[in-house]
Amino acid sequence: MLTAMVTPMTSDGAVDYAGAARLADHLVTQLRNDGLVISGTTGESPTTSDEEKDRLLRAVIEAVGDRARVVAGVGTNDTAHTCELARQAERAGAHGLLVVTPYYNKPPQRGLVAHFTAVADSTGLPVMLYDIPGRAGVPIATESLLQLAQHPRIVAVKDAKGDLTAGSIVMAATDLAFYCGDDLLNLPWLSVGASGLVSVVGHVVGDRLAEMIAAYLAGDVGTALRHHRELLPVYTGIMTRTQGVIATKAALTLLGLPAGPVRLPLVDATAAEIEQLRTDLVAGGVKLK
C-alpha cells in the first residue's frame, strides 16, 4: 500500500517542507501506508524544481524513511535529466525510483527501452516503471516490458494503462511486480496477481485500502469486495470529478491536513467542487473535520 503523495504548499505557493513531513507521518502512522511516492504526478512534479524535489525527498525520508519505503519520482521526457534526478534521489537516500514513460515526444518502443535502460543503469536503486499512456501518449508495449524485465534493477510496474490481460501476460512471464496505478481498478488488479497499489485516494482511506489488500490476500474475497464497494464514492469524488491533485488537496484541507494550493497550470477546486467532494467523501465513510 503506497500513496503517491501530494506536495504541500504554503499560501504563497512555496513548497511546505514541514507540512510534507507531517503529512508523510500521518500517512504512515495513521493510514498504514507501507510506502510513499514523492514527486510523482500527484506531487506536481512538472512544476517543482530539481532543488525542491531534493529538499522534499530528504524531508520525507527524515520523517518516515525508517518506517516506510520512500520512492522518488524522477521521470521526465529527457533521458539525461531523468538520469540526473535518479542520481540526486540516490544521494538523498531514496529506496527506489518511479520512472514514467517519456511524455509529449512520443518515442518508439526502441526509444522507451533505451530510455528506461539508461535510467536503470544510472544508479543502484530498484526501478518501478510507470505505464500511463493517457498522459504520456504512448504505452509500454508487452514486448518492451518483457525485454525490460531482464534488467536486474527494473523490478516493478505502476500500471495506469488498465489492460489486465497484458499485465497478466507480463506477470506470468516475468518477475515484475505490478502495482495498480488507477484507484478504480485496485481490486481487479489484485485479483490477477498485482503486488499492491500506488494510490491517490490513499491520502484519505489508506487504512481501508490496507484492509482490502489484507482481506484479499487472506482469501476473504467477500470482505475485499465490500471494501471496494464502500470506497466507490471516494474513488468517484477524488478521481473523476476534476483533476486528481486538485481534488486530493481539497480533501486534505477538509481533513485539516497539510495541502495548500496547487501551482499553475492547475487551479484550486471551486466552492461547488468542494461541496460535491464533501458529499462524496461522507458517502464513502470518511469522517471530516
C-alpha positions as CSV (number, residue, x, y, z in Angstrom):
1,M,0.0,0.0,0.0
2,L,1.7,3.1,-1.3
3,T,0.4,6.6,-1.7
4,A,1.5,9.0,-4.5
5,M,1.9,11.9,-2.1
6,V,0.9,15.5,-2.9
7,T,3.4,18.2,-2.4
8,P,2.0,20.5,0.3
9,M,2.4,24.2,-0.5
10,T,2.2,27.4,1.6
11,S,-0.3,30.0,0.8
12,D,2.1,31.9,-1.4
13,G,2.8,28.7,-3.5
14,A,6.2,27.7,-1.9
15,V,6.8,24.1,-1.0
16,D,5.8,23.4,2.6
17,Y,8.6,21.0,3.6
18,A,7.5,20.9,7.3
19,G,3.9,20.2,6.1
20,A,5.2,17.4,3.8
21,A,6.9,15.8,6.8
22,R,3.7,16.0,8.8
23,L,1.6,14.6,6.0
24,A,4.1,11.7,5.4
25,D,4.0,10.8,9.1
26,H,0.2,10.8,9.1
27,L,0.0,8.6,6.0
28,V,2.4,6.1,7.5
29,T,1.3,6.2,11.1
30,Q,-2.4,6.7,10.9
31,L,-3.3,5.4,7.4
32,R,-1.0,2.3,7.4
33,N,0.9,3.2,4.2
34,D,3.8,0.8,3.5
35,G,5.4,3.4,1.3
36,L,5.2,6.8,-0.3
37,V,5.9,8.0,-3.8
38,I,7.4,11.5,-3.8
39,S,7.4,13.9,-6.8
40,G,5.1,11.8,-8.9
41,T,2.4,13.4,-11.0
42,T,0.2,13.8,-7.9
43,G,3.2,15.6,-6.3
44,E,3.0,18.2,-9.1
45,S,6.5,17.2,-10.3
46,P,6.1,19.1,-13.6
47,T,6.1,22.4,-11.7
48,T,8.7,21.7,-9.0
49,S,12.3,22.5,-9.5
50,D,15.1,19.9,-9.1
51,E,16.2,21.7,-5.8
52,E,12.6,21.5,-4.5
53,K,12.4,17.8,-5.4
54,D,15.7,17.1,-3.5
55,R,14.6,19.0,-0.3
56,L,11.2,17.5,-0.4
57,L,12.6,13.9,-0.7
58,R,15.0,14.5,2.1
59,A,12.3,15.9,4.4
60,V,10.1,12.9,3.8
61,I,12.9,10.4,4.3
62,E,13.9,12.0,7.5
63,A,10.3,11.8,8.7
64,V,9.4,8.3,7.8
65,G,12.3,6.6,6.0
66,D,12.9,4.3,8.8
67,R,9.3,3.0,8.8
68,A,8.3,3.1,5.1
69,R,9.7,2.7,1.7
70,V,10.2,6.1,0.0
71,V,10.1,6.0,-3.8
72,A,11.3,9.1,-5.7
73,G,9.5,10.1,-8.9
74,V,12.3,11.0,-11.3
75,G,10.7,10.6,-14.7
76,T,10.9,13.3,-17.4
77,N,10.9,13.3,-21.2
78,D,14.6,14.0,-21.3
79,T,16.7,10.9,-20.6
80,A,19.8,12.8,-19.4
81,H,17.7,14.9,-17.0
82,T,16.0,11.8,-15.7
83,C,19.3,10.1,-15.0
84,E,20.5,13.1,-13.1
85,L,17.3,13.2,-11.0
86,A,17.8,9.5,-10.3
87,R,21.3,10.1,-9.1
88,Q,20.1,13.0,-7.0
89,A,17.4,10.8,-5.4
90,E,20.0,8.1,-4.7
91,R,22.2,10.6,-2.9
92,A,19.2,11.7,-0.8
93,G,18.6,8.2,0.4
94,A,15.6,7.1,-1.7
95,H,14.7,3.4,-1.5
96,G,13.6,3.2,-5.2
97,L,12.7,5.2,-8.3
98,L,9.4,5.7,-10.2
99,V,10.2,6.4,-13.8
100,V,7.3,7.5,-16.0
101,T,7.1,6.9,-19.8
102,P,8.6,10.0,-21.5
103,Y,5.7,12.2,-22.4
104,Y,4.9,14.5,-25.3
105,N,7.8,13.5,-27.6
106,K,6.2,10.0,-28.2
107,P,9.3,7.9,-28.7
108,P,9.1,4.5,-30.4
109,Q,9.3,1.3,-28.3
110,R,13.0,1.1,-29.0
111,G,13.4,4.5,-27.6
112,L,11.4,3.6,-24.5
113,V,13.6,0.5,-23.9
114,A,16.7,2.6,-24.3
115,H,15.4,5.3,-22.0
116,F,14.4,3.0,-19.2
117,T,17.6,1.0,-19.5
118,A,19.7,4.2,-19.3
119,V,17.9,5.3,-16.1
120,A,18.2,1.9,-14.5
121,D,21.9,1.9,-15.3
122,S,22.5,5.3,-13.7
123,T,22.0,4.2,-10.1
124,G,22.0,1.1,-7.9
125,L,18.3,1.6,-6.9
126,P,15.4,-0.6,-7.9
127,V,13.2,0.9,-10.6
128,M,9.4,0.9,-10.9
129,L,8.3,1.8,-14.5
130,Y,5.2,3.9,-14.8
131,D,3.0,3.0,-17.7
132,I,0.4,5.7,-18.3
133,P,-0.4,6.2,-22.0
134,G,-3.3,8.6,-21.2
135,R,-0.7,11.2,-20.1
136,A,2.4,10.0,-21.9
137,G,0.9,9.5,-25.3
138,V,2.4,6.0,-25.8
139,P,2.1,2.7,-23.8
140,I,4.9,0.5,-22.8
141,A,4.2,-2.5,-25.1
142,T,4.1,-6.0,-23.7
143,E,7.2,-6.9,-25.7
144,S,9.1,-4.0,-24.3
145,L,8.1,-4.9,-20.7
146,L,9.3,-8.5,-21.3
147,Q,12.6,-7.1,-22.5
148,L,13.0,-4.5,-19.7
149,A,12.2,-7.2,-17.1
150,Q,15.6,-8.8,-17.9
151,H,17.3,-5.7,-16.3
152,P,18.3,-6.6,-12.7
153,R,17.2,-3.3,-11.3
154,I,13.9,-2.9,-13.2
155,V,11.6,-4.8,-10.7
156,A,8.1,-3.3,-10.9
157,V,5.5,-1.6,-12.9
158,K,2.9,1.0,-11.9
159,D,0.1,0.3,-14.3
160,A,-2.3,3.1,-15.3
161,K,-3.0,1.5,-18.7
162,G,-5.8,-0.6,-17.3
163,D,-5.1,-3.6,-19.6
164,L,-5.4,-6.6,-17.2
165,T,-4.8,-9.1,-20.0
166,A,-1.5,-7.5,-21.0
167,G,-0.5,-7.2,-17.4
168,S,-1.4,-10.8,-16.7
169,I,0.8,-11.9,-19.6
170,V,3.8,-9.9,-18.3
171,M,3.3,-11.2,-14.7
172,A,3.1,-14.8,-15.9
173,A,6.3,-14.5,-18.0
174,T,8.5,-12.3,-15.7
175,D,9.2,-11.5,-12.0
176,L,8.0,-7.9,-12.5
177,A,5.8,-6.8,-9.6
178,F,2.7,-4.9,-10.8
179,Y,1.1,-2.1,-8.8
180,C,-2.3,-0.7,-9.7
181,G,-2.0,3.0,-10.7
182,D,-5.7,3.6,-11.1
183,D,-7.7,3.5,-7.9
184,L,-10.9,2.4,-9.6
185,L,-9.2,-0.8,-10.6
186,N,-7.5,-1.6,-7.3
187,L,-9.4,-4.8,-6.5
188,P,-9.4,-6.1,-10.1
189,W,-5.6,-5.7,-10.3
190,L,-5.2,-7.6,-7.1
191,S,-7.4,-10.4,-8.5
192,V,-5.0,-11.0,-11.4
193,G,-1.8,-11.0,-9.2
194,A,-0.8,-7.4,-8.6
195,S,1.5,-6.9,-5.7
196,G,-0.2,-3.8,-4.4
197,L,-1.3,-0.2,-5.1
198,V,0.2,3.1,-5.8
199,S,-2.9,5.1,-4.8
200,V,-4.2,8.7,-4.8
201,V,-7.2,8.1,-2.5
202,G,-4.8,6.5,-0.1
203,H,-4.4,10.1,1.2
204,V,-7.8,9.8,2.9
205,V,-8.5,6.0,3.1
206,G,-5.1,4.3,3.0
207,D,-6.0,2.3,6.1
208,R,-9.1,0.9,4.5
209,L,-7.2,0.1,1.3
210,A,-4.7,-1.8,3.5
211,E,-7.6,-3.8,5.0
212,M,-8.9,-4.6,1.5
213,I,-5.5,-5.9,0.5
214,A,-5.1,-7.9,3.6
215,A,-8.6,-9.4,3.2
216,Y,-8.0,-10.4,-0.4
217,L,-4.6,-11.9,0.4
218,A,-6.2,-13.9,3.2
219,G,-8.7,-15.3,0.8
220,D,-11.6,-13.3,2.1
221,V,-12.8,-12.0,-1.2
222,G,-16.2,-11.1,0.1
223,T,-14.7,-8.6,2.6
224,A,-12.4,-7.2,0.0
225,L,-15.3,-6.7,-2.3
226,R,-17.3,-4.9,0.5
227,H,-14.4,-2.5,1.0
228,H,-14.2,-1.9,-2.8
229,R,-17.9,-1.0,-3.0
230,E,-17.9,1.1,0.1
231,L,-15.0,3.1,-1.3
232,L,-16.6,3.8,-4.7
233,P,-17.9,7.3,-3.7
234,V,-14.3,8.2,-2.6
235,Y,-12.9,6.9,-5.8
236,T,-15.5,8.9,-7.7
237,G,-15.1,12.1,-5.7
238,I,-11.3,12.2,-5.9
239,M,-10.6,10.6,-9.3
240,T,-13.4,11.6,-11.6
241,R,-14.9,15.0,-10.8
242,T,-11.8,17.1,-11.5
243,Q,-8.0,16.6,-11.8
244,G,-6.8,14.2,-9.1
245,V,-4.3,16.6,-7.4
246,I,-6.9,19.3,-7.2
247,A,-9.4,17.0,-5.6
248,T,-6.8,15.5,-3.2
249,K,-5.6,18.8,-1.9
250,A,-9.2,19.9,-1.4
251,A,-9.9,16.6,0.5
252,L,-6.8,17.1,2.7
253,T,-7.9,20.6,3.5
254,L,-11.3,19.3,4.6
255,L,-9.5,16.9,6.9
256,G,-7.3,19.6,8.4
257,L,-4.1,18.1,6.9
258,P,-1.2,19.9,5.1
259,A,-2.1,20.6,1.5
260,G,-2.3,24.2,0.4
261,P,-2.9,25.4,-3.2
262,V,-1.9,23.9,-6.5
263,R,0.5,25.5,-8.9
264,L,-0.5,26.8,-12.3
265,P,-1.5,25.5,-14.8
266,L,-3.6,23.6,-12.3
267,V,-6.2,25.7,-10.4
268,D,-7.7,25.1,-7.0
269,A,-11.1,23.4,-6.6
270,T,-14.1,25.7,-6.8
271,A,-16.6,26.1,-4.0
272,A,-19.1,23.9,-5.9
273,E,-16.5,21.2,-6.4
274,I,-15.5,21.2,-2.8
275,E,-19.1,20.8,-1.7
276,Q,-19.6,17.9,-4.1
277,L,-16.3,16.4,-2.8
278,R,-17.6,16.7,0.8
279,T,-20.7,14.8,-0.2
280,D,-18.7,12.1,-1.9
281,L,-16.3,11.6,1.0
282,V,-19.1,11.4,3.6
283,A,-20.9,8.9,1.4
284,G,-17.7,6.8,1.3
285,G,-17.4,6.8,5.1
286,V,-14.7,9.5,5.5
287,K,-15.1,11.5,8.7
288,L,-14.4,15.1,8.0
289,K,-13.5,17.9,10.4
